[in-house]
Amino acid sequence: MREPKGDRFFRSLFFLIASCLLHPIDYFLTGKLVSLPVYLHDARHAPAEAAWLTMSVNTIEPAVIDFMQAIGMLVRRTRNESHADALSMTESVVMSRLANDGPATIATLARAEGMRPQSMGATIAALEELGLVARTPHATDGRRILIDLTSKGRQLRKETRAAKQMWLSQAIAELEESERATLFKAGALIRKLAER
C-alpha cells in the first residue's frame, strides 16, 4: 500500500532534522539552525526518502527552522509552568542523567554532555550547594568519586516532572482530535530518531 502523501512529508521532515535532534539542548532551546543534515544532498543515506523528496532546499529550510523554534518554545513553556527555570538547562540535564543512569563520575558526566570536566565540576558544585546532589566514594575504587542525586534532588525531579505533565496534558486536551493524533505521531517519530 502506498504511503499517504502527508505521512511521507512528515517522515521526510523528521528525517532531515535527525542530526539536529542528536543534541536537543543546543538546537531546540536556542532555536539556532545548524548546518542541515547531509541527507539533503546525499541520497546514499536515505535512498527511499530521497526518491520521492521533491521539495527544494529553500522550501525545507524555513520549515526546519520553524519546527525547531516551535519545539524550543514548547520546552521553555513547560519549564516555566513547572518552575524548573530555577535551575540552568545544564543542571537539569545532569540531574536527569543521574536519575536515569545512576551515579557517575564528573568525567563520565562531562563526556556524556560534551563538556570539559572543569565546566561539569562547576555545574556539580552548584547542584551540591543547593543540596540536590552529593559525592559518594566508589564501592570498589577508592580513588573514584561518584555523583548521585540526594533525596531532595529526587523529590524536586518528581515534582517538576508532575507539573510539566499536568500542564502539557491540559494543553493537549484542548486540541482537536486530529491535531492530537498528529502530535502523538510526531512524538513517536522524534523518539525513534533520538534512539537511533
Residue pairs with C-beta under 8 A, 6 or more apart in sequence:
3 11
8 52
10 185
10 186
10 189
11 49
11 189
12 49
12 53
12 55
13 60
13 63
13 64
13 67
14 186
14 189
14 190
14 193
15 37
15 39
15 46
15 49
15 193
16 36
16 37
16 39
16 40
16 60
16 64
17 37
17 64
17 67
17 68
17 193
18 37
18 39
18 193
18 196
19 34
19 37
19 38
20 27
20 28
20 33
20 34
20 37
20 64
20 68
21 27
21 190
21 193
21 194
22 194
23 114
24 71
24 75
24 194
25 89
25 90
25 93
26 32
27 34
27 68
28 68
28 71
28 72
28 75
29 72
29 75
29 76
29 89
30 72
31 65
31 68
31 69
31 72
31 73
32 68
33 61
33 64
33 65
33 68
36 57
36 60
36 61
36 64
38 45
39 45
39 46
39 49
39 50
40 57
40 60
43 50
43 51
77 167
78 84
78 164
78 167
78 168
79 85
79 92
79 164
81 163
81 164
81 167
82 159
82 160
82 161
82 163
82 164
82 167
83 160
83 163
84 92
84 160
84 163
84 164
87 95
88 123
88 126
90 113
90 115
90 123
91 123
91 126
91 127
91 132
93 113
94 109
94 113
94 120
94 123
94 124
94 127
94 133
95 127
95 132
95 133
95 149
95 153
95 156
95 157
96 157
97 104
97 109
97 112
97 113
98 104
98 109
98 133
98 147
98 148
98 149
98 153
99 149
99 154
99 157
102 148
103 136
103 146
103 147
103 148
104 112
104 146
104 147
105 144
105 145
105 146
105 147
106 117
106 120
106 121
106 124
106 145
106 147
107 117
107 120
109 115
109 120
109 124
109 147
110 116
110 117
110 119
110 120
113 120
115 123
124 133
124 147
127 133
127 153
128 134
128 135
131 150
131 152
131 153
132 149
132 150
132 152
132 153
132 156
133 147
133 148
133 149
133 150
133 153
134 147
134 148
134 150
135 145
135 146
135 147
136 145
136 146
136 147
136 148
137 144
137 145
137 146
138 144
138 145
138 146
149 157
172 180
172 183
175 183
